[in-house]
Each structure stands twice: as C-alpha cells, then as structure tokens.
Amino acid sequence: MAIVFHCQFCNKEIRASDEAGGKWGKCPKCHNKIYVPSIDPEKEEPELKLAPVDEDEIQRKRELMAETYRIQRDILEEREVPNNLVEPSVGTSGTMRKMSNEELEKYVIMFLRQMAAGELDDSERTSKLLSPYGKQVKDIIDRIALSEIPEPKLAHISPNVLSGFIRTLRSKIR
C-alpha cells in the first residue's frame, strides 16, 4: 500500500512506499525537503504546540545581548598598565636598571598585543623601553617566533600578522 500526499511547496501529488512513512525525502518536482507522513497515526510525531511571539521578550533579549557585547568589549579593551611603564629602565641612581627575561618577555608580549589592538603610540613607547636590552630581547623574540605553540596571550593574533609584528619589533631593537 502506498502513502499518497501532496508536496507542501508545489502541491504535486506524491506516492511513497509504506517504509518511507515518518521520514524525510525530496519532492520529485521541486526538490524541496519534505516530510512523508506515516499511515500509522501512532508513529506520527505529535504536533508541536507553538506559543505566540512575545515582541517584548525579543526586545529584552536584544538589549541583554547588546549589553553583554559592550561588557565583553570593555573587558577585552581593558589593559593593565604596569607601575614601572613610565621609566622602568632607569633606576633611582640614574643608571639603567636590569630586567629579568620574564619581565622583558612580558613587555615583548605587551608590544605585540598593543600592535594587534592598533595602539601604535603605546607600542612605540614599549619598543623604546625594550630597545636598550638588545640581545636579551632579540633572543625572546626569536623564541616566540620559532615556537610551534603561540603564547596564550597572543593566540588571538593570526600567525602571519604576528610574524609581521615580530619583524617590526626586531627592526626597532638595537
């Protein structure tokens, strides 16, 4: 026995085998995806009860999503400025202060993130801060450039862009 029904899109009469009942198929005329009804009403999926659209609820969701977006953007743009960013390389006696590799690496990463964020003035100040530490900084830059897995704080920057920023910093270091 065949199942006879009409395509909901083009209204073509379709005959399907009993085995096709309760499954999805394509209309042979318009090729839209259609549901083949089952001849057994118990196999038929229950009809979904739909509630009317609440425009106020949709507007509240939009406002919440916009607020969530603003908060996320503010958090991502928030930068922690180190206390010693103004003159960290000069000690109290006027001599150049030594920085550890970890501290220098922090500033290298800061420079790369500033470049990615388009903060060119800040990145310029950071590069000047790193410039006196030539060899140490170049070693850190090379390690970052050659690492298979990027630093977690730099993972959002595409590899090609990151390598361009690294070249820029390398050219600024004496």
C-alpha positions as CSV (number, residue, x, y, z in Angstrom):
1,M,0.0,0.0,0.0
2,A,1.3,3.5,-0.9
3,I,1.2,6.7,1.1
4,V,-0.4,9.4,-1.0
5,F,0.1,13.1,0.0
6,H,0.8,16.5,-1.6
7,C,4.1,18.5,-1.5
8,Q,3.6,21.5,0.7
9,F,5.7,23.7,-1.7
10,C,4.5,22.8,-5.2
11,N,1.3,20.8,-4.3
12,K,2.3,17.9,-6.5
13,E,0.7,14.6,-5.6
14,I,3.4,12.2,-4.3
15,R,3.1,8.4,-3.8
16,A,5.6,6.9,-1.4
17,S,6.1,3.4,-0.1
18,D,5.0,2.5,3.4
19,E,8.6,2.2,4.6
20,A,9.1,5.9,3.7
21,G,6.4,7.0,6.2
22,G,7.7,9.2,9.0
23,K,10.9,10.1,7.2
24,W,12.2,13.0,5.2
25,G,12.6,13.0,1.4
26,K,12.8,15.3,-1.6
27,C,9.9,16.3,-3.8
28,P,10.5,14.8,-7.3
29,K,9.1,18.0,-8.9
30,C,10.5,21.0,-6.8
31,H,13.3,19.1,-5.0
32,N,12.4,20.7,-1.6
33,K,12.9,18.7,1.5
34,I,9.5,17.2,2.6
35,Y,8.2,15.1,5.4
36,V,6.5,11.8,4.3
37,P,3.6,11.3,6.7
38,S,3.1,7.9,8.3
39,I,0.0,5.9,7.6
40,D,0.1,4.7,11.3
41,P,-1.1,7.6,13.4
42,E,0.9,6.2,16.4
43,K,4.2,6.6,14.5
44,E,3.3,10.1,13.6
45,E,5.2,12.7,15.7
46,P,3.0,14.7,17.9
47,E,2.1,18.2,16.7
48,L,4.2,20.9,18.3
49,K,2.3,23.5,20.3
50,L,3.6,26.9,19.4
51,A,3.3,29.9,21.6
52,P,2.7,33.4,20.1
53,V,5.8,35.5,19.6
54,D,6.4,37.9,22.5
55,E,7.9,41.1,21.0
56,D,8.8,42.5,24.4
57,E,10.8,39.3,25.2
58,I,12.6,39.5,21.9
59,Q,13.5,43.2,22.6
60,R,14.8,42.3,26.1
61,K,17.0,39.6,24.7
62,R,18.4,42.0,22.1
63,E,19.1,44.6,24.8
64,L,20.8,41.9,27.0
65,M,22.9,40.7,24.1
66,A,24.0,44.3,23.3
67,E,24.9,44.8,26.9
68,T,26.8,41.6,27.0
69,Y,28.7,42.6,23.9
70,R,29.6,46.0,25.4
71,I,30.8,44.4,28.6
72,Q,32.9,41.8,26.8
73,R,34.4,44.6,24.6
74,D,35.2,46.7,27.7
75,I,36.9,43.7,29.4
76,L,38.9,42.9,26.3
77,E,40.0,46.5,25.8
78,E,40.9,46.9,29.5
79,R,44.7,47.0,29.8
80,E,46.7,46.5,33.0
81,V,49.4,49.2,32.9
82,P,52.5,48.2,34.8
83,N,53.6,50.6,37.6
84,N,57.0,50.9,36.1
85,L,55.9,51.6,32.5
86,V,56.8,55.3,32.6
87,E,60.6,54.9,33.3
88,P,61.2,51.2,34.1
89,S,64.6,51.1,32.6
90,V,66.2,53.8,34.7
91,G,67.0,53.1,38.3
92,T,66.9,55.6,41.2
93,S,70.7,56.3,40.8
94,G,70.2,57.2,37.1
95,T,71.8,54.0,35.8
96,M,70.0,51.5,33.6
97,R,68.0,49.0,35.7
98,K,68.4,45.3,34.8
99,M,65.3,43.5,33.8
100,S,64.8,39.7,34.0
101,N,63.9,37.7,31.0
102,E,60.4,37.2,32.4
103,E,59.9,40.9,32.7
104,L,61.3,41.6,29.2
105,E,59.1,38.8,27.8
106,K,56.1,40.5,29.4
107,Y,56.9,43.7,27.6
108,V,57.5,42.0,24.3
109,I,54.1,40.4,24.6
110,M,52.6,43.7,25.6
111,F,54.2,45.3,22.5
112,L,52.7,42.6,20.2
113,R,49.2,42.9,21.8
114,Q,49.4,46.7,21.5
115,M,50.2,46.4,17.8
116,A,47.3,44.0,17.3
117,A,44.9,46.4,19.1
118,G,46.2,49.3,17.0
119,E,47.7,51.1,19.9
120,L,50.6,52.4,18.0
121,D,51.7,55.2,20.4
122,D,51.7,52.7,23.3
123,S,53.6,50.1,21.2
124,E,56.2,52.8,20.3
125,R,56.8,53.6,24.0
126,T,57.1,49.9,24.8
127,S,59.6,49.3,22.0
128,K,61.7,52.2,23.2
129,L,61.6,50.7,26.7
130,L,62.9,47.4,25.2
131,S,65.5,48.8,22.9
132,P,68.4,49.1,25.4
133,Y,68.1,45.4,26.1
134,G,69.0,44.4,22.5
135,K,70.4,40.8,22.7
136,Q,68.1,39.7,25.5
137,V,65.0,41.0,23.7
138,K,66.1,39.5,20.3
139,D,66.5,36.1,22.0
140,I,63.0,36.4,23.4
141,I,61.6,37.5,20.1
142,D,63.3,34.6,18.3
143,R,61.9,32.1,20.8
144,I,58.4,33.4,20.4
145,A,58.7,33.5,16.6
146,L,60.1,29.9,16.4
147,S,57.7,28.3,18.9
148,E,55.2,25.8,17.5
149,I,52.5,26.8,20.0
150,P,51.9,30.5,20.4
151,E,51.9,32.2,23.8
152,P,48.4,32.1,25.2
153,K,48.1,35.9,25.3
154,L,49.0,36.0,21.6
155,A,46.8,33.2,20.4
156,H,44.1,35.6,19.1
157,I,46.6,37.1,16.6
158,S,46.9,35.3,13.3
159,P,50.4,33.8,12.7
160,N,51.1,35.9,9.6
161,V,50.2,39.2,11.4
162,L,52.1,38.1,14.5
163,S,55.3,37.5,12.4
164,G,54.9,40.9,10.9
165,F,54.7,42.5,14.3
166,I,57.7,40.5,15.5
167,R,59.7,41.7,12.5
168,T,58.7,45.3,13.3
169,L,59.9,44.9,16.9
170,R,63.1,43.2,15.8
171,S,63.9,46.2,13.5
172,K,63.4,48.7,16.4
173,I,65.8,46.8,18.7
174,R,69.5,47.8,18.5
